[in-house]
Amino acid sequence: MIPIAEPVFDEEELNNVIKAVKTGWISSKGEFVEEFEHNFAEYIGVKYGVATMNGTAALHLALNALNIEKGDEVLVPDLSFIATANSVKYCNAKPIFVDSHPDYWCIDPDKIEDLVSSKTKAIIPVHIYGHPCDMDPILDISKEKNLFIIEDAAEAHGTRYKNRMVGTFGEISCYSFFANKIITTGEGGMCLTDNEELYEKMKISRDHGMNPDKRYWHDFVGFNYRMTNLQAAVGVAQLKKIDKFIERKRLIANWYKKGLQELEEQGYIGLHPELPWAKSIFWMYSILINKNCKITRDQFIEKLKENGIDSRPFFYPAHVLPMYEFYSKNLKNAEDISSKGINLPTSPILEKNQIDFIIKTIKEIINI
Ligand SMILES: Cc1ncc(COP(=O)(O)O)c(C=O)c1O
């Protein structure tokens, strides 16, 4: 089976983990955590990093630091991994779902303004599948309406918008280092911010709200969202390879694009977009199965599997899930993209002959 994603390690991850184990620093104290925070923040171009146990915790920590609470509304894309909407619910606030842009699948800035109410406090743009959101109009609306921006960059480490790194636009940006992400720490996440006050608050909240100058004195209800030194040991080594991983994913995307272009021209599939202002990292190269293919998207996934190729359907739009059903409103693009989308194998270690095999299989499935 060609897997959809695979972590890529060398000796350095192993040596760092051995070092953490040998020194006994296996929980959240130890040199790797701060090193990883510092290096990752520097890579993205933001002042401060707060490492967390996963990306979902990072989103919750960020919303909490911005005092999002009961009665507040937060605009989130309908089409995202569920953690984006759930993190808003963890604050007892209400996620308001925004439709996708049909051309690049991220939140549609033109659909935002009508959904802003007196209760709206923040927007969470998600750079979905590695493609950046159109940040300029989102920034304009956030300034005009006085809304915070928390970028969910869980799938977009190193993605650029108009040549600027995503993760540098909002008050806080959040990342995931799950095993299928561009770089991984097994489970893991991080909040980045340029704001010292938010940085301090997130650091303290992550550690049970404990006063850094007075042990076991807790000024407010915090969380245990800390990253371990073992995780960070892996992260420090992974970060050194991030540019190579991105370069390779972009090359793989290019192979897919060239090989599948004729199917797109004939209207059978949609290709993973990259708009002129975007530099995507193609976290997972994806295609849309159009209606004129003789088989459904789910049958397509089955056929790929029969041929030893792993793939994933796109996320369901949040508003169709049981806990968010009642929020549903005209979200047609998200529904359409979600129902057609497939993520294809995009591990940086894949070779050209494997991508050629996947392309050939796709052509056979479509039967041209
Ligand atoms: C867009 C998005 N946001 C948040 C998360 C949550 O990250 P984690 O799985 O590390 O909790 C993910 C993870 O896959 C994601 O894709």
The ligand as an SDF file (V2000), in Angstrom:
LIG
                    3D

 16 16  0  0  0  0  0  0  0  0999 V2000
   -6.8480   22.3420   10.1450 C   0  0  0  0  0  0  0  0  0  0  0  0
   -6.5050   21.6070   11.4020 C   0  0  0  0  0  0  0  0  0  0  0  0
   -6.6740   22.2320   12.5780 N   0  0  0  0  0  0  0  0  0  0  0  0
   -6.3580   21.6270   13.7400 C   0  0  0  0  0  0  0  0  0  0  0  0
   -5.8450   20.3540   13.7800 C   0  0  0  0  0  0  0  0  0  0  0  0
   -5.6060   19.6930   15.0990 C   0  0  0  0  0  0  0  0  0  0  0  0
   -4.3090   19.2680   15.3000 O   0  0  0  0  0  0  0  0  0  0  0  0
   -3.9840   17.9830   16.2140 P   0  0  0  0  0  0  0  0  0  0  0  0
   -4.4220   16.7830   15.4690 O   0  0  0  0  0  0  0  0  0  0  0  0
   -2.5050   18.0500   16.3950 O   0  0  0  0  0  0  0  0  0  0  0  0
   -4.7200   18.1670   17.4860 O   0  0  0  0  0  0  0  0  0  0  0  0
   -5.6230   19.6800   12.5820 C   0  0  0  0  0  0  0  0  0  0  0  0
   -5.0560   18.3270   12.6190 C   0  0  0  0  0  0  0  0  0  0  0  0
   -5.0830   17.5040   11.7940 O   0  0  0  0  0  0  0  0  0  0  0  0
   -5.9760   20.2980   11.3590 C   0  0  0  0  0  0  0  0  0  0  0  0
   -5.8100   19.6830   10.1900 O   0  0  0  0  0  0  0  0  0  0  0  0
  1  2  1  0
  2  3  1  0
  2 15  2  0
  3  4  2  0
  4  5  1  0
  5  6  1  0
  5 12  2  0
  6  7  1  0
  7  8  1  0
  8  9  2  0
  8 10  1  0
  8 11  1  0
 12 13  1  0
 12 15  1  0
 13 14  2  0
 15 16  1  0
M  END
$$$$
